[in-house]
Amino acid sequence: MGGMLHGMTAKREGRPIFRVLVVDDNKTTLDVLRLVMGNVPQYELQVTAAPGGKEALRALEGGSFDLALFDAMMPDMDGFDLLRQVVPRHPGMPVVTMTAYAGSFSRKRAMDLGAFDFLEKPFRVKDLTVLVERVLATRGPGRG
C-alpha cells in the first residue's frame, strides 16, 4: 500500500508518513487496526496487513517499516516466534505484541524477546492511538 519508505521520508498535508505492519490471523482485527491507523491525527500511516507470521516475514523482506504490531497467538507462527526472528533482523523497528490472552507471563515473554510494548485485546481505540503516537514520536527520518 504505497511506495517503499525508509523511516519518515515524506509529509502529506503537513503530516509525517510512516509505514506500519500489522499481523493478525483474525480478519476483523486486521480491518479494525487498518481503520484505527487511518485515523491517527498526527501521522499519515501506510498500513500493510499480514494474516500470519509467514506473510509478515515476506512483507519485511520487501521493505522497511517504522512500526509493527504482532498478534501473539496465530496458527502458522505465533507472535513470539515472529519476534524471535524479526527483532535481530530489524533492530531499529519497534514491535508491539497484542494478545487476548494477556498475563504477566505473556507480557514478560514479549518484552524479553525485544518487544517495544504489549497491548491487551480487546483494546480501546484510544489506547492503540496513544501507543502508536508514542512509538512514532521516537522515530525520525531514516530510522526505519
Secondary structure, 3 states (H helix, E strand, C coil): CCCCCCECCCEECCEEEEEEEEECCCHHHHHHHHHHHCCCCCCEEEEEEECCHHHHHHHHHCCCCCEEEEECCCCCCCHHHHHHHHHHHCCCCCEEEEECCCCHHHHHHHHHCCCCEEEECCCCHHHHHHHHHHHHHCCCECCC
